């Protein structure tokens, strides 16, 4: 069921008119659907039915407290990659025993916080990190449960900037040194080896790279057990893609992914950890913006909107495609135009779509960018001294602002003048 749909000529988010929210909140703003979040989580979790599996939402994809809390109440854990995300997950009600700490550059402060919180597992990505974690854990008189993130040298066949499983990527320990590194970890104080971790990238639309990587993990688990390690967990990461637009390559459904995981892992004798992010929240969110001008240039028509690359950087950073639609439902007689949708930031890269066919719009019209729930608000900045946009959560016929728009006084007030400029 689609929870962003036209009704009586207007786009609704569940049972709330998008135009009503725009009037109350102002534009631009992000809007998330509770029903979509819950449905996507449930469908993914149900695809793993029969397996001993912990589903940890990848907080980096959307770290709003309301989103995390909504998923925590469905039984989700959290995959975090920073101290801030750890604090967010705990504050949103995720039990510490359902939190996994990933990331290639954990600091000692972050390690101590995770240990003191009693998190479920650290996914260790290098030998220097292992040494630091051992030192911190020993100093606190605690033990860190760890899995090494092993780089399987598998090409996820996705965008270069979101591929993480090839030998030249910065993530994980080398596949061919895994047994040596595990042996070293087992001898260190404050360290308890419990599992293996793998994550090969994001927005995968083919199951084959997953299968190849997971098959290698299964062989590694067998070898590590032969070496005397008690491997009881396997973290398979996330990465399953979503459809960003109607004609895009359709990614496998969660049920197909779950069947593949079951087939490959059923005899491993481990608890599985899965870390979906985009799959859960990507299509649960939209970015709502208003047309400022329609500008006819020599060779192009530009639709200038009040959202910009600082609000949604994916098109500029990843060449990402987001479907664009007016909030007022186009009619059969609505003319079509070929336009380039841009924001007001002083960068040519501030472009959401180039030469895109779309219904004609005019100054003041509301437009939405679909599939903006993941890696949207979390990657936003205040470039050009633009305010961070608010975030709104909808549930049925209700909506609430779950992150307000700051004021310019808030933003500028973060700066401090040094003493020599105060006189």
C-alpha positions as CSV (number, residue, x, y, z in Angstrom):
1,X,0.0,0.0,0.0
2,X,1.3,3.5,-0.9
3,X,1.1,6.0,2.0
4,X,2.0,9.0,-0.2
5,X,-0.9,9.2,-2.8
6,X,-3.2,11.6,-4.5
7,X,-6.7,11.9,-3.1
8,X,-9.3,14.5,-4.2
9,X,-6.7,16.2,-6.4
10,X,-4.1,16.6,-3.6
11,X,-1.1,14.6,-2.4
12,X,-1.6,13.1,1.0
13,X,0.8,11.6,3.5
14,X,-1.3,8.9,5.0
15,X,-4.4,10.9,5.9
16,X,-2.8,14.3,6.1
17,X,-2.8,16.7,3.1
18,X,0.8,17.7,2.3
19,X,-0.4,21.2,1.5
20,X,-1.8,21.5,5.0
21,X,1.6,20.6,6.5
22,X,3.4,23.0,4.2
23,X,1.1,25.8,5.4
24,X,1.7,25.0,9.0
25,X,5.5,24.3,8.9
26,X,6.7,26.2,5.9
27,X,8.9,24.9,3.1
28,X,11.2,23.1,2.6
29,X,10.6,20.2,5.0
30,X,10.9,16.5,5.2
31,X,7.9,14.3,5.9
32,X,8.0,10.7,7.1
33,X,5.2,8.2,7.2
34,X,4.8,6.0,10.3
35,X,2.8,3.4,8.4
36,X,5.5,3.0,5.8
37,X,8.3,2.7,8.4
38,X,6.4,0.1,10.3
39,X,5.4,-1.9,7.2
40,X,8.9,-1.9,5.7
41,X,10.4,-3.1,9.0
42,X,7.8,-5.8,9.5
43,X,8.2,-7.1,5.9
44,X,11.9,-7.3,6.3
45,X,11.7,-8.9,9.8
46,X,9.1,-11.4,8.5
47,X,11.4,-12.4,5.6
48,X,13.8,-13.8,8.3
49,X,11.1,-15.8,10.0
50,X,12.5,-19.1,11.4
51,X,16.0,-17.7,11.8
52,X,17.6,-16.5,15.0
53,X,18.0,-12.9,13.8
54,X,18.5,-9.4,15.2
55,X,17.5,-6.6,12.9
56,X,19.4,-3.4,13.7
57,X,18.3,-0.3,12.0
58,X,21.2,1.6,10.4
59,X,20.9,4.9,12.2
60,X,23.2,6.7,9.7
61,X,20.4,6.5,7.2
62,X,18.0,8.6,9.3
63,X,18.8,9.5,12.9
64,X,15.7,11.4,13.9
65,X,14.6,10.3,17.4
66,X,11.0,9.8,16.3
67,X,12.1,7.5,13.5
68,X,14.4,5.4,15.7
69,X,11.8,5.3,18.5
70,X,9.1,4.1,16.0
71,X,11.3,1.2,14.9
72,X,12.5,0.4,18.4
73,X,8.9,-0.2,19.4
74,X,8.6,-2.8,16.6
75,X,11.6,-4.6,18.1
76,X,14.4,-3.1,16.1
77,X,17.9,-2.7,17.4
78,X,20.4,-0.1,16.1
79,X,23.6,-0.1,14.1
80,X,25.5,3.0,15.1
81,X,28.8,4.5,13.8
82,X,29.4,7.3,16.2
83,X,29.0,8.4,19.8
84,X,26.2,10.7,18.8
85,X,24.3,7.9,17.1
86,X,24.9,5.7,20.2
87,X,23.4,8.5,22.4
88,X,20.5,8.9,19.9
89,X,19.7,5.2,19.9
90,X,19.7,4.9,23.7
91,X,17.7,8.1,24.1
92,X,15.1,6.8,21.6
93,X,14.6,3.6,23.7
94,X,16.8,1.1,21.9
95,X,18.0,-1.4,24.6
96,X,21.8,-1.5,24.8
97,X,21.8,-5.2,24.2
98,X,20.3,-4.5,20.7
99,X,23.0,-2.0,19.7
100,X,26.0,-2.8,17.4
101,X,28.8,-0.3,17.0
102,X,30.3,-0.2,13.5
103,X,32.6,2.3,11.8
104,X,36.2,2.5,10.6
105,X,37.4,5.2,13.0
106,X,36.0,4.7,16.5
107,X,37.7,6.8,19.1
108,X,38.6,5.7,22.6
109,X,35.9,7.9,24.0
110,X,33.3,6.1,21.8
111,X,34.7,2.7,22.8
112,X,34.4,3.6,26.5
113,X,30.8,4.8,26.0
114,X,29.8,1.7,24.2
115,X,31.4,-0.5,26.8
116,X,29.8,1.4,29.7
117,X,26.4,1.2,28.0
118,X,26.8,-2.6,27.6
119,X,26.2,-2.7,23.9
120,X,25.8,-6.0,22.1
121,X,28.8,-5.9,19.9
122,X,31.7,-3.9,18.4
123,X,32.4,-4.5,14.7
124,X,36.2,-4.0,14.6
125,X,37.7,-2.8,11.3
126,X,41.5,-2.8,11.9
127,X,44.3,-4.1,14.1
128,X,45.0,-0.6,15.6
129,X,41.3,-0.4,16.5
130,X,41.6,-3.8,18.1
131,X,44.6,-2.7,20.2
132,X,42.8,0.5,21.3
133,X,39.6,-1.4,22.3
134,X,41.6,-3.9,24.3
135,X,43.3,-1.1,26.1
136,X,40.1,0.7,26.9
137,X,38.2,-2.4,27.9
138,X,41.0,-3.6,30.2
139,X,41.3,-0.1,31.8
140,X,37.6,-0.2,32.6
141,X,37.6,-3.8,33.8
142,X,35.1,-4.7,31.1
143,X,35.0,-7.1,28.1
144,X,34.2,-6.1,24.6
145,X,32.3,-8.6,22.4
146,X,33.7,-8.2,19.0
147,X,33.3,-9.4,15.4
148,X,35.8,-8.4,12.8
149,X,34.5,-6.7,9.7
150,X,36.1,-8.8,7.0
151,X,36.5,-7.3,3.6
152,X,35.6,-10.2,1.2
153,X,36.8,-8.4,-2.0
154,X,33.4,-8.7,-3.6
155,X,32.2,-6.1,-6.1
156,X,28.7,-5.0,-5.1
157,X,28.2,-3.4,-8.5
158,X,26.8,-0.2,-7.1
159,X,27.9,3.4,-7.1
160,X,31.6,3.8,-6.4
161,X,31.0,6.1,-3.4
162,X,28.8,3.6,-1.6
163,X,30.7,0.4,-2.4
164,X,32.5,-1.0,0.7
165,X,33.4,-4.6,0.1
166,X,36.3,-4.4,-2.4
167,X,40.0,-4.7,-1.5
168,X,40.7,-1.1,-2.3
169,X,37.9,0.2,0.0
170,X,38.8,1.5,3.5
171,X,36.5,-0.9,5.3
172,X,37.3,-4.1,7.2
173,X,40.4,-6.3,7.6
174,X,41.9,-8.1,4.6
175,X,40.3,-11.4,3.8
176,X,43.5,-13.3,3.5
177,X,44.7,-12.2,6.9
178,X,41.5,-12.9,8.8
179,X,42.7,-16.1,10.6
180,X,45.9,-14.4,11.7
181,X,44.0,-11.4,13.1
182,X,41.4,-13.5,14.9
183,X,44.2,-15.4,16.6
184,X,45.8,-12.2,17.7
185,X,42.5,-10.9,19.1
186,X,41.9,-14.0,21.1
187,X,45.1,-13.5,23.1
188,X,44.3,-9.9,24.0
189,X,42.8,-8.8,27.4
190,X,39.4,-7.3,27.5
191,X,38.4,-8.9,24.2
192,X,35.9,-11.7,23.5
193,X,35.7,-12.9,19.9
194,X,32.0,-13.7,19.1
195,X,31.5,-13.4,15.4
196,X,32.2,-12.3,11.9
197,X,30.9,-9.2,10.2
198,X,30.6,-8.3,6.5
199,X,29.0,-5.4,4.6
200,X,29.7,-4.9,0.9
201,X,27.9,-1.7,0.0
202,X,24.6,0.1,-0.3
203,X,21.7,0.2,-2.8
204,X,22.3,-3.3,-4.2
205,X,19.8,-4.4,-6.8
206,X,21.1,-8.0,-7.3
207,X,21.4,-10.8,-4.8
208,X,24.5,-12.4,-6.4
209,X,27.1,-10.1,-4.7
210,X,25.4,-10.9,-1.3
211,X,25.5,-14.6,-2.1
212,X,29.1,-14.5,-3.0
213,X,30.1,-12.5,0.1
214,X,27.9,-14.6,2.5
215,X,29.3,-17.9,1.1
216,X,32.8,-16.7,1.9
217,X,31.7,-15.8,5.4
218,X,30.3,-19.3,5.9
219,X,33.7,-20.8,4.9
220,X,35.5,-18.4,7.2
221,X,33.3,-19.3,10.2
222,X,34.2,-23.0,9.6
223,X,37.9,-22.2,9.5
224,X,37.8,-20.0,12.6
225,X,36.0,-22.7,14.5
226,X,38.7,-25.2,13.4
227,X,41.1,-22.7,14.9
228,X,39.3,-22.8,18.2
229,X,37.2,-19.7,18.1
230,X,33.6,-19.9,19.4
231,X,31.9,-18.1,16.6
232,X,28.3,-17.6,17.6
233,X,27.2,-14.5,15.6
234,X,27.3,-13.4,11.9
235,X,26.6,-9.8,11.1
236,X,25.6,-9.7,7.4
237,X,25.3,-5.9,7.2
238,X,22.6,-4.2,5.1
239,X,22.6,-2.9,1.6
240,X,19.5,-4.2,-0.1
241,X,18.3,-1.4,-2.5
242,X,15.0,0.3,-3.0
243,X,13.2,1.5,-6.2
244,X,13.9,5.2,-6.5
245,X,11.7,5.7,-9.6
246,X,9.2,3.8,-11.7
247,X,11.5,2.7,-14.5
248,X,14.5,1.9,-12.2
249,X,15.9,-1.6,-11.9
250,X,13.7,-3.3,-9.4
251,X,15.7,-4.6,-6.5
252,X,14.9,-8.0,-5.0
253,X,12.0,-8.1,-2.6
254,X,12.8,-8.7,1.1
255,X,11.2,-12.2,0.9
256,X,13.7,-13.2,-1.8
257,X,16.6,-11.8,0.2
258,X,15.4,-13.6,3.3
259,X,15.1,-16.9,1.4
260,X,18.6,-16.5,0.1
261,X,19.9,-15.7,3.6
262,X,18.1,-18.8,5.0
263,X,19.4,-21.1,2.3
264,X,23.1,-20.0,2.8
265,X,23.2,-19.7,6.6
266,X,20.8,-22.3,7.9
267,X,23.6,-24.6,9.0
268,X,26.0,-22.0,10.4
269,X,24.7,-22.4,14.0
270,X,24.9,-18.6,14.6
271,X,22.7,-15.7,15.5
272,X,22.4,-13.4,12.5
273,X,22.5,-9.6,12.7
274,X,21.1,-7.6,9.8
275,X,21.5,-3.8,9.4
276,X,19.0,-2.4,6.9
277,X,18.7,1.4,6.7
278,X,17.6,2.7,3.3
279,X,15.3,-0.3,2.8
280,X,13.3,0.7,5.9
281,X,13.2,4.5,5.7
282,X,14.1,5.5,2.1
283,X,10.6,5.3,0.6
284,X,9.1,6.4,3.9
285,X,10.1,10.0,3.4
286,X,9.5,12.9,1.0
287,X,11.1,16.4,0.7
288,X,8.5,19.1,0.2
289,X,9.6,22.3,-1.5
290,X,8.0,25.3,-3.2
291,X,8.7,26.8,-6.6
292,X,10.3,30.2,-6.4
293,X,10.6,30.9,-10.1
294,X,10.3,29.3,-13.4
295,X,13.2,30.7,-15.5
296,X,13.4,30.4,-19.2
297,X,17.1,30.5,-20.3
298,X,18.5,30.3,-23.8
299,X,18.5,26.6,-24.0
300,X,16.8,25.3,-20.8
301,X,13.8,25.8,-18.6
302,X,14.9,26.0,-15.0
303,X,12.4,25.4,-12.1
304,X,14.0,27.1,-9.1
305,X,12.7,25.7,-5.8
306,X,13.4,26.7,-2.1
307,X,15.1,23.4,-1.3
308,X,18.7,23.0,-2.2
309,X,21.7,20.7,-2.2
310,X,22.4,21.5,1.4
311,X,19.0,20.0,2.2
312,X,19.3,16.9,0.0
313,X,22.8,16.3,-1.4
314,X,22.2,12.9,-2.9
315,X,21.6,14.1,-6.5
316,X,24.8,16.2,-6.4
317,X,26.9,13.7,-4.6
318,X,25.8,10.4,-6.1
319,X,24.0,11.5,-9.3
320,X,20.9,10.1,-7.6
321,X,17.5,10.1,-9.2
322,X,14.5,11.2,-7.1
323,X,11.0,11.2,-8.6
324,X,9.5,14.7,-8.7
325,X,5.8,15.4,-8.5
326,X,3.5,18.4,-7.9
327,X,1.4,18.3,-4.7
328,X,-1.6,19.3,-6.8
329,X,-2.5,16.2,-8.9
330,X,-1.8,16.8,-12.6
331,X,-4.8,16.5,-14.8
332,X,-5.0,15.1,-18.3
333,X,-5.0,18.6,-19.7
334,X,-1.9,19.7,-17.6
335,X,0.9,20.5,-20.1
336,X,4.2,18.8,-19.8
337,X,7.6,20.5,-19.8
338,X,11.2,19.5,-19.9
339,X,12.9,21.3,-17.1
340,X,16.0,21.3,-14.9
341,X,15.0,21.5,-11.2
342,X,17.5,23.5,-9.2
343,X,17.9,25.2,-5.8
344,X,19.1,28.6,-4.8
345,X,22.6,27.6,-3.6
346,X,25.5,29.3,-5.4
347,X,26.8,26.0,-7.0
348,X,26.1,24.6,-10.4
349,X,25.9,21.3,-8.6
350,X,22.8,22.5,-6.8
351,X,20.6,20.5,-9.2
352,X,18.0,17.9,-8.4
353,X,17.1,16.8,-11.9
354,X,18.4,17.7,-15.4
355,X,16.2,18.0,-18.4
356,X,13.4,16.0,-16.6
357,X,10.0,15.7,-18.2
358,X,7.4,16.8,-15.6
359,X,4.0,18.5,-15.3
360,X,4.2,22.2,-15.8
361,X,4.5,24.2,-12.6
362,X,4.4,27.8,-11.7
363,X,5.7,30.1,-9.0
364,X,4.2,29.2,-5.6
365,X,3.4,25.6,-6.5
366,X,4.4,22.8,-4.1
367,X,6.6,20.0,-5.4
368,X,7.8,16.8,-3.7
369,X,11.0,14.8,-4.2
370,X,10.1,11.2,-3.4
371,X,12.2,8.5,-1.7
372,X,14.0,11.1,0.4
373,X,13.7,9.4,3.8
374,X,17.3,7.9,3.8
375,X,20.5,10.0,3.6
376,X,18.5,13.2,3.3
377,X,18.1,15.2,6.5
378,X,21.0,13.3,8.1
379,X,23.4,14.7,5.4
380,X,22.0,18.2,5.4
381,X,24.2,21.2,6.1
382,X,23.9,25.0,6.6
383,X,25.9,25.9,3.5
384,X,25.1,29.4,2.3
385,X,23.9,30.1,5.9
386,X,20.7,28.2,5.1
387,X,18.7,26.8,8.0
388,X,18.4,23.1,8.5
389,X,14.9,22.0,7.3
390,X,12.3,20.7,9.8
391,X,11.3,17.1,9.9
392,X,7.6,16.0,10.3
393,X,6.2,12.6,11.2
394,X,2.7,11.5,10.1
395,X,0.6,8.9,11.8
396,X,-2.8,8.4,10.3
397,X,-4.6,11.8,10.4
398,X,-2.1,13.4,12.7
399,X,1.3,15.0,12.1
400,X,4.0,16.4,14.4
401,X,7.1,18.4,13.9
402,X,9.9,16.0,15.1
403,X,12.7,18.4,14.4
404,X,11.9,22.1,14.3
405,X,13.5,24.6,11.9
406,X,16.1,26.6,13.8
407,X,16.2,30.4,13.7
408,X,18.9,32.5,12.2
409,X,19.7,33.7,15.7
410,X,20.2,30.0,16.6
411,X,22.5,29.4,13.7
412,X,24.6,32.6,13.9
413,X,24.6,32.4,17.7
414,X,26.8,29.3,17.4
415,X,29.7,31.5,16.3
416,X,31.9,33.2,18.8
417,X,34.1,36.3,18.3
418,X,37.6,36.1,19.8
419,X,38.6,38.7,22.4
420,X,40.4,41.0,19.9
421,X,37.3,41.4,17.9
422,X,35.1,42.2,20.9
423,X,36.7,45.6,21.7
